[in-house]
């Protein structure tokens, strides 16, 4: 179908202000927060109702037009990058909270509702929605479902998939399906988990039933200072192994500490090799006991200083430093490349040392600031895009980090998704048989590959061309990589 | 392929004691714990290694022979019922614990390892495996994965899917795939969740990496006695809504209490309409505070007596009554039919009243003893198979209970699976579009439908013939049923 005819048909479904097609109107949608990839779509549609989306999907299905869904565009892997021959389906206007049920501790919300808005709306009932990606002011729950987002507190409270009960989803044919249940378990294959994190490739979510939790009675934060990064890594494993699951457990290295202190004065020790922030929440008595145990373990793990926040203001200040780490990186480097990989916690110390060696090898600084309790690394590679070759060097450095993660038995993404960015690494992470299954599942939902084509799951052809050797979950040796 | 030729080829792969084909040898495999369905397979194979299973699958795939996997055969929905034209693949001999990693708090085990054996092996490290189906002495971890089993403690610690990290799985072609990761999240579609609970229809698991938890420092039990069943139901919702997640929360009605007290003297009040057992575990200080709060809520919810176990012996005695409920049913009735459905907790009181009314309508006694915290009902319908028509009446009664569960926004199974038993109810629970997706996913893994054919997912044809009206997760009205 010609572009003009497509736009004409979209305008027959939607009011004029819901269809964008002028280049200047399309421009804001050309990328998500990973701006190295940019592409204009044929048109952007901004439906207000599920009924409109059904008609849009029926049209696209009939005419074989690719459909890329978009929430707030805060994604970091290019998952919402438009398709040159497709439409961009913005879900921003489906932003209603349909119901809050305080008795059942759940809420039914539309996909365009912002993550934080759910907790704000539930607040008067003493409830909140637990997953808290750092973009939670802006990102939408629909995008969280598509990426299976995490956050600082997901160590204790789980990822998005652990905090949703039901999804209402449209297939590419425009059929409504409901997956999951308000009850504890659901028969049939677990489509709720399958759809969560599927990066918009299997269906379009139009309603999400989320689980709400009672706000913890109390929260307390411990800051531990280390003169050795590896020891901080070991301390993380020691805390978890003791049976404590902290509400949050974040690690920052010396470069991060300095950048943060220059930006806001959080009270971190600039001389420290690493700082570990460890939070406990729950009933007051539980928090007190847990904080004592954590303090003991951190000291026994070699912390040179352990401070418990004196009051709520200091707790907030300690956290403020962690939350300012990304903007702080922007202040000490013209550009930075944020990686996202996970490793088993027990390998934290070793992998951090390896990243340090790579940093020297590539002659690029790397800030380590991450969800240590989950083993979810976020190395920020600092570079200058105006220096010839530095972007390429940063990308190569980043790819090497992901390879190290795989070799350590980890994965190439913790919470940012695969999107466009990590298609090649998917060839390393998974075998042919595994990727064939992914493709078969995709075909089961969307045989014409119209939903977000070209993302998340690489074609067998791409992996064959890449010629990369599959690292079977850390089991197979990978000659050029350090062994575990 | 003729049966004799099949057996000959199986004997070429396996040693003689690993292939059973005489009728008397096949007889023990003709059913699982749901003995109303019985069927002899062509042969039973008992491989000892993954390599043997690969050859068996390649043979069956090539010759289009159905394959039904079996763990310990403790399943309650007929999921391991043999196929008349197929082989039964017993995984009982793959019973090795390959590794326990106390640092990472995980274990790699073969599918034939018994659930309890994992905790026993991990015990010396102070660790245990949390999901505890009532059959945990006998049932195997492979069967738990196939059914996504729960147990008394899954309210706090989750179902099987929440306690496993990785699966090694063989496809029907005999390809090895690994799904999940030792790290916190994994890219690609969530095949770990998809395979867990798939009732042996997508692949054959050969290794499971389970998460181990540190044994709680302390556990304490509260027993609350109610003069009104509905009030006990409300008390459950009140406890959960307060933000407490008990380690276990079990409800028994008057009929159960009497049967249990006649059998073992657990110290329950025979006059009570209902008894609620509510356990707290964790750090000692946490348990003390939580038990106080639970006690307060139970009293406020109308409990006429609240007792805290005086010592470990009394705690075990209170639990012993609950654990003896099923055999106690066997003592007061020649036969019983155990149902398994889940409902949102807030509807507990109403659904229990409805079951009471159905009991009068069918003139069959029904014992209610169940995982109240999860809303996971286990009504035991008492009947006498020797009385003409009673089995049919019990089955109709059971089907009505499941319909009530669906109408209440619940599901037709909490933890026992669909198997053979609930194929028809799947037509009520899911729409055509939803079941079509299930079938498409099945075809993505197993296009010739050789793995456990005829189970768990009904054909579109079967549902059409049944002519039953789909109850869309409690949204659609269902005329002959009480409304919510």
Interface residues (C-beta under 8 A of the other chain):
Chain A: X101 X102 X103 X104 X105 X148 X150 X154 X159 X161 X162 X166 X171 X175 X176 X177 X178 X179 X181 X182 X183 X184 X185 X186 X187 X188 X189 X190 X191 X193 X194 X196 X197 X198 X202 X213 X214 X216 X217 X237 X240 X241 X242 X243 X282 X283 X285 X286 X288 X289 X290 X293 X342 X343 X344 X345 X346 X374 X375 X376 X405 X409 X410 X411 X412 X413 X414 X415 X417 X418 X422 X426 X429 X430 X431 X433 X434 X435 X437 X438 X440 X441 X442 X443 X444 X445 X456 X457 X472 X473 X474
Chain B: X101 X102 X103 X104 X105 X148 X150 X154 X159 X161 X162 X166 X171 X175 X176 X177 X178 X179 X181 X182 X183 X184 X185 X186 X187 X188 X189 X190 X191 X192 X193 X194 X196 X197 X198 X202 X213 X214 X216 X217 X237 X240 X241 X242 X243 X282 X283 X285 X286 X288 X289 X290 X293 X342 X343 X344 X345 X346 X374 X375 X376 X405 X409 X410 X411 X412 X413 X414 X415 X417 X418 X422 X426 X429 X430 X431 X433 X434 X435 X437 X438 X440 X441 X442 X443 X444 X445 X456 X457 X472 X473 X474
